[in-house]
Amino acid sequence: MRRLFPVTDETAARTADGTSEEAAGASGDPGGPGDREWSLAELAHAYAYPDLGPQPGSAGPVAWLRANMVSTLDGAGQHDGRSHPISSAADMRIFGTLRALADVVVVGAETVRQEGYRPARERAEFAGTREAAGQGPVPAIAVVTASLDLDFSLPLFTSPLVPTLILTGAAAAPDRVATAEKAGARVVVAGDGVGVEPARAVQALVELGHTRLLTEGGPRLLGQLVAAGVLDELCLTVSPLLTAGDAQRIAGGPSVAVPQRFALVSLLEEEGFLFSRYRRT
């Protein structure tokens, strides 16, 4: 893996003095141009959340919601209904790193069903980092669902290290809520009707102590978050594949009235895959 953007002074100096990419990469500096496999610690540094301490004039912590998605060159967010076929080993390393940095992973119910979601697993490589950040051993998984039509016998509900959260509306079916709670899930109301209101979902998670938020979609949920204006950052992997077909884009649903402008923060590359970070301007 190598960093394409931003180009640091050190990177420019190495290029100017003729230092090879291999030699520059051997120094272990994630800012260098060396094309090599980065360590998990380097990836964690590259994808660190911004400081989320109390802000002047604010009564509490500020949340940061980032999305992690993958897309092909021709805009497909999945192939045969799943994202894994358009991913790569490097993409999965970043996927695991982003999870390890988060307090909670927010995901739509359809993605849980399609991707066979499992609870986050504890990783020794990130244990010290999470402890220093005041986090539990793993991020909680928060499932966004109006119907609560989920298989509560799955490991996501029966054997997580921390209870799985269900984000739903106040008008959700009481019997389904009772079933979820009986299975060990914690039901969190984040809307006045049947469904979830994105801004309410973010606030509800903050009230539970979760400020470093990560969503992995799917497209419908991401579209709702974009439309509500609550997305702070998009980590987008561009896969060097063409699939054609009618696969969904990474964000679906009605378009926003005014397109939202995000700024490029960083760009990495490995084996033709581009790993970008964009933040709201």
Secondary structure, DSSP 4 states (H G I P E B T S, - for coil): -EEEES--HHHHHHHHTT--HHHHHTT--TTS---SPPPHHHHHHHTPPPP-SPPTT-SSPPPEEEEEEEEETT--S-BTTBSGGG--HHHHHHHHHHHHH-SEEEEEHHHHHHHT-------HHHHHHHHHTT--SSPEEEEE-SS----TTSHHHHS-SSPPEEEE-TTS-HHHHHHHHHTTPEEEE--SSSS--HHHHHHHHHHTT--EEEE---HHHHHHHHHHT---EEEEEEES----TT---SS-SSPPSSPPPEEEEEEEEETTEEEEEEEE-
